Amino acid sequence: MKKFDKDRVLIAVAGPVIALVAAILLTSVVLIASGKNPFEPYRLMLEQVGYSDVQVLIINQASLYYIAALGVALGFRMNLFNIGVDGQYRLGAMMTAVVGAHVALPSFLQIPMLLLVGALTGAFWAGIAGVLKVTRGVSEVVATIMLNAIATSLIGYLTLRDNFGVLVGDNVTTGEMKESGWVPGINLGADVGEIYGLVFLAVALGIGYWLVLNRTRFGFDLRATGESETAAAASGVSAKRMVLTAMLISGAVAGISGLPLLLGDAHTYSLSFPAGLGFTAIGIALLGRNNPGGIALAALLWAFLDKASPALDYATPVAYEKEIATIMQGLIVFAVVISYEAVRQWGLRRQQKRVGAELAAAAQNQKKEVAA
């Protein structure tokens, strides 16, 4: 039993490690091919971790990535590919900003209401794909891709000045939110910055994700349905109900993934609000193997690459393009798929050999008993 646990841990760790090492090696090859030092960019980025302001930026960015990746992982655990997290995240943030700019309640009511608006918006948008899948058999991949495009157009329409748009300089915004909806953070000084207050929400969601999936009947049903809908149905679980429920929860989590930034810093939704968060979350969930701890490490790695890479532009005597970090992120996603499949195949062969050895040993013991 102990040996099996070691193998399982080895298989879980090997995939991300191989992917990361492969990404570093391939990025180094790109640097060598361009005639630049393959080691200097990593040293320059690692130096940034020592600066307090960069640490705050990494933690804040990681909180957004982490929540969005949990939304992706919830779908993955049900064998659903919710590629619409980006649309759910942007639409959830925009609707929350609109409500926050037009409704003023006491803080103890305003903040929960805004969180609920974001969650319900994301759940509604993901629920459309869920309903299409369980009623018409439409692939959630196709549905969510289309819904991303529709979300972009819908946001553009709702932020017109004739609707909820407010022109601030050259930027179209939804107007500044009421202060009762602002979430205070941990202020570390003017030179360092402030850690978003909703970073703690990300931590709570990670704990809740683990508890629900591993310590509740619902979590067991969800994982069982993801493994085999037929087997789940045989045990009395409605696969269609679980698919719809998983999409709703995944969308709800995605819908609040932009709120740490919205309620903690921006206080409005505008054209400069980050895009592409949902697609980044897919790579983070893959790298973290849908495990809350692994996703946290992957989110921190991604945030580190984002926030440390600008230093490459100012390196002396030779400047490096900060897009090196983007190349590495892309290579990690590329390598993680290949490495996971290779590790899975290796683990399967290892398990087959172990079972074969145990069966051979049992047969040998049986022969001895018969001979005796």
C-alpha positions in Angstrom: 0.0 0.0 0.0 2.8 2.4 0.9 4.5 1.6 -2.4 1.3 2.5 -4.3 1.1 5.8 -2.5 4.7 6.6 -3.5 3.9 5.8 -7.1 0.9 8.0 -7.1 2.8 11.0 -5.6 5.6 10.4 -8.2 3.1 10.4 -11.1 1.4 13.5 -9.7 4.7 15.5 -9.4 6.5 14.2 -12.5 4.2 15.8 -15.0 4.5 19.4 -13.9 8.2 19.1 -13.2 8.9 17.6 -16.7 6.7 20.3 -18.3 8.5 23.1 -16.5 12.0 21.8 -17.2 11.1 21.2 -20.9 9.7 24.8 -21.1 12.9 26.2 -19.7 15.1 24.1 -22.0 13.1 25.1 -25.1 13.1 28.8 -24.1 16.9 28.6 -23.7 17.2 27.1 -27.2 15.2 30.1 -28.5 17.5 32.5 -26.7 20.7 30.7 -28.0 19.3 30.8 -31.5 18.8 34.6 -31.2 22.4 35.0 -30.0 21.6 35.8 -26.4 22.6 34.5 -23.0 20.2 31.6 -22.2 20.6 32.0 -18.4 20.6 35.8 -17.8 16.8 36.3 -18.2 16.0 33.8 -15.5 18.5 35.4 -13.1 17.0 38.9 -13.8 13.4 37.6 -13.2 14.4 35.8 -10.1 16.0 38.9 -8.7 12.6 40.6 -8.9 11.1 38.2 -6.3 13.2 40.0 -3.7 11.4 43.3 -4.1 8.4 43.8 -1.9 6.3 45.7 -4.5 6.8 42.9 -7.0 5.8 40.3 -4.4 2.5 42.2 -3.8 1.9 42.3 -7.6 2.5 38.6 -7.9 0.1 37.7 -5.0 -2.6 40.0 -6.3 -2.3 38.6 -9.9 -2.2 35.0 -8.6 -5.5 35.5 -6.8 -7.3 36.3 -10.0 -5.6 33.4 -11.8 -6.3 31.0 -9.0 -10.0 31.6 -8.8 -10.4 31.4 -12.6 -8.4 28.2 -12.7 -10.6 26.7 -10.0 -13.6 27.4 -12.3 -11.8 25.5 -15.1 -10.8 22.7 -12.8 -14.3 22.1 -11.7 -15.3 21.5 -15.3 -12.3 19.2 -15.8 -13.2 17.1 -12.8 -16.6 16.4 -14.6 -14.7 15.8 -17.9 -16.1 19.1 -19.2 -13.9 21.6 -21.0 -15.3 25.0 -20.0 -13.4 27.2 -22.4 -15.9 30.0 -21.7 -14.3 31.0 -18.4 -12.9 34.2 -20.1 -16.4 35.3 -21.2 -17.9 34.4 -17.8 -15.2 36.3 -16.0 -15.5 39.5 -18.1 -19.3 39.5 -18.1 -19.4 38.9 -14.3 -16.9 41.7 -13.7 -18.8 44.1 -16.0 -22.2 43.4 -14.5 -20.8 43.7 -10.9 -19.3 47.0 -11.8 -22.6 48.3 -13.3 -24.6 47.2 -10.2 -21.9 48.6 -7.9 -22.0 52.0 -9.6 -25.8 52.3 -9.4 -26.7 50.6 -6.1 -25.6 51.9 -2.7 -26.1 49.8 0.4 -24.1 49.5 3.7 -20.8 47.7 3.2 -21.9 44.5 5.0 -24.7 44.2 2.4 -23.1 45.8 -0.6 -20.1 43.5 -0.8 -22.0 40.2 -0.5 -24.5 41.5 -3.1 -21.7 42.3 -5.5 -20.1 38.9 -5.0 -23.5 37.3 -5.7 -24.0 39.4 -8.8 -20.7 38.2 -10.2 -21.4 34.6 -9.3 -24.9 34.6 -10.7 -23.8 36.3 -14.0 -21.1 33.7 -14.5 -23.4 30.8 -13.6 -26.1 32.1 -16.0 -23.6 32.4 -18.9 -22.1 29.0 -18.3 -25.6 27.5 -17.7 -26.5 28.3 -21.3 -23.8 25.9 -22.5 -24.9 23.4 -19.8 -28.5 23.5 -20.9 -27.5 23.1 -24.6 -25.4 20.1 -23.7 -27.9 18.2 -21.6 -30.9 19.0 -23.9 -29.4 19.0 -27.4 -26.1 17.3 -27.0 -24.2 20.4 -28.1 -20.5 20.2 -27.2 -19.6 22.6 -24.3 -16.4 23.5 -26.2 -18.3 24.8 -29.2 -21.0 26.5 -27.1 -18.6 28.2 -24.7 -16.4 29.5 -27.6 -19.4 31.0 -29.2 -20.6 32.4 -25.9 -17.2 34.1 -25.4 -17.7 36.0 -28.7 -21.3 36.9 -27.7 -20.1 38.1 -24.3 -17.6 40.4 -26.0 -20.3 41.9 -28.1 -22.7 42.2 -25.2 -20.2 44.0 -23.1 -19.5 46.4 -25.9 -23.2 47.1 -26.2 -23.8 47.6 -22.5 -20.9 49.9 -22.1 -22.1 52.3 -24.8 -22.8 55.8 -23.5 -26.5 55.3 -24.3 -26.6 52.4 -21.8 -24.2 52.1 -18.9 -21.0 53.6 -20.4 -19.3 56.6 -18.9 -16.5 58.3 -20.9 -13.4 59.1 -18.8 -10.8 60.7 -20.9 -10.3 58.3 -23.9 -11.5 55.3 -21.9 -15.1 54.0 -21.8 -16.0 52.8 -18.2 -19.0 51.8 -16.3 -18.6 54.6 -13.8 -16.9 54.5 -10.4 -18.5 52.0 -8.0 -19.9 53.2 -4.6 -17.3 53.2 -1.9 -19.4 50.8 0.2 -18.6 48.1 -2.3 -14.8 48.6 -2.1 -13.0 45.8 -0.3 -10.1 47.1 1.8 -6.8 45.2 1.5 -3.6 45.0 3.5 -1.7 48.2 2.9 2.0 47.7 3.1 3.0 51.3 2.4 3.0 53.7 -0.6 6.2 52.2 -2.0 5.0 48.6 -1.7 1.3 48.6 -2.5 -1.8 46.9 -1.1 -2.7 43.2 -1.1 -6.2 42.7 -2.3 -8.7 41.9 0.4 -10.3 39.2 -1.7 -7.0 37.3 -1.8 -8.5 35.6 1.3 -11.6 34.7 -0.8 -9.3 32.8 -3.2 -7.9 30.9 -0.3 -11.3 30.1 1.0 -12.5 28.9 -2.4 -9.5 26.6 -2.7 -10.3 25.0 0.7 -13.9 24.7 -0.2 -13.1 23.1 -3.6 -11.0 20.4 -1.8 -13.6 19.8 0.9 -16.5 19.5 -1.5 -14.7 17.2 -4.0 -13.1 14.9 -1.4 -15.4 15.0 1.6 -18.9 15.2 0.3 -21.4 13.0 -1.5 -21.8 15.6 -4.2 -18.1 15.7 -4.8 -18.0 11.9 -5.1 -20.9 11.9 -7.5 -19.3 14.7 -9.6 -16.0 12.8 -9.9 -17.7 9.5 -10.5 -19.8 11.0 -13.3 -16.7 12.5 -14.9 -15.0 9.1 -14.9 -18.0 7.2 -16.3 -21.5 8.5 -16.9 -22.7 4.9 -17.3 -21.3 3.8 -14.0 -22.7 6.8 -12.3 -26.2 6.3 -13.8 -26.1 2.7 -12.6 -25.6 3.9 -9.0 -28.6 6.3 -9.3 -26.8 9.5 -10.2 -28.3 11.6 -13.0 -25.5 12.4 -15.4 -27.4 15.3 -17.0 -28.1 16.9 -13.7 -24.5 16.6 -12.7 -23.3 18.1 -16.0 -25.6 21.1 -15.6 -24.7 21.6 -11.9 -21.0 21.4 -12.7 -21.3 24.0 -15.5 -23.3 26.3 -13.2 -20.8 26.1 -10.4 -17.8 26.4 -12.8 -19.4 29.6 -14.2 -20.2 31.0 -10.8 -16.6 30.7 -9.7 -15.4 32.1 -13.0 -17.8 35.0 -12.6 -16.1 36.2 -9.4 -12.5 35.7 -10.6 -12.2 39.3 -11.6 -13.6 40.8 -8.4 -10.3 40.9 -6.4 -9.1 43.5 -8.9 -12.5 45.2 -9.4 -13.4 45.6 -5.8 -9.9 46.0 -4.5 -8.3 48.4 -7.0 -10.0 49.3 -10.3 -13.5 50.1 -8.9 -14.8 50.2 -12.5 -14.9 48.1 -15.6 -13.3 49.7 -18.6 -11.5 48.9 -21.9 -8.3 48.5 -19.9 -9.7 45.7 -17.7 -7.5 42.5 -18.3 -8.6 40.2 -21.0 -7.6 36.6 -21.6 -7.7 35.6 -18.0 -9.9 32.6 -18.7 -7.5 31.2 -21.3 -4.6 31.6 -19.0 -6.6 29.8 -16.3 -6.8 26.7 -18.6 -3.1 26.3 -18.7 -2.8 26.9 -14.9 -5.5 24.3 -14.1 -3.7 21.8 -16.4 -0.3 22.5 -14.8 -1.8 22.2 -11.3 -3.5 18.9 -12.3 -6.8 20.2 -11.0 -5.5 20.0 -7.4 -6.0 23.1 -5.3 -2.5 23.1 -4.0 -1.0 22.5 -7.5 -3.2 25.2 -9.0 -1.9 27.6 -6.3 1.7 26.9 -7.2 0.9 27.2 -10.9 -0.9 30.5 -10.4 2.0 31.9 -8.5 4.4 30.8 -11.3 2.3 32.4 -14.0 1.9 35.6 -12.0 5.7 35.6 -11.3 6.4 35.3 -15.1 3.9 38.2 -15.8 5.2 40.6 -13.1 8.9 39.8 -13.2 9.3 39.9 -17.0 9.1 43.7 -17.4 12.5 43.9 -15.8 14.0 42.3 -18.9 13.3 45.4 -21.0 15.6 47.5 -18.7 18.4 45.0 -18.4 21.9 46.3 -19.0 24.1 46.2 -21.0 21.9 43.9 -23.1 18.1 44.2 -22.9 15.9 41.1 -23.3 12.4 41.1 -24.7 9.8 40.6 -22.0 7.9 38.3 -24.4 10.4 35.6 -23.3 8.1 35.0 -20.4 5.1 34.7 -22.7 7.0 32.2 -24.8 7.8 30.2 -21.7 4.1 30.2 -20.6 3.1 28.9 -24.0 5.8 26.2 -24.0 4.6 25.1 -20.5 1.1 24.6 -21.8 2.4 22.7 -24.8 4.8 20.6 -22.7 2.3 19.9 -20.0 -0.1 18.0 -22.3 2.8 15.8 -23.7 4.4 15.2 -20.4 1.2 14.2 -18.6 0.4 11.7 -21.3 3.9 10.3 -21.1 3.8 10.1 -17.3 0.3 8.4 -17.5 1.6 5.8 -19.9 4.7 5.2 -17.7 2.5 4.9 -14.6 0.2 2.5 -16.3 3.1 0.2 -17.4 4.5 0.4 -13.9 1.2 -0.6 -12.4 0.8 -3.5 -14.9 4.3 -4.8 -14.0 3.5 -4.6 -10.3 0.2 -6.4 -10.7 1.9 -9.0 -12.9 4.6 -9.6 -10.3 2.0 -9.9 -7.5 0.0 -12.4 -9.6 3.1 -14.4 -10.3 4.1 -14.5 -6.6 0.5 -15.6 -5.7 0.7 -18.4 -8.3 4.1 -19.5 -7.0 2.8 -19.6 -3.4 -0.3 -21.6 -4.5 2.0 -24.2 -6.2 4.1 -24.5 -3.0 0.9 -25.0 -1.0 -0.3 -27.7 -3.4 3.1 -29.4 -3.4 3.1 -29.4 0.4 
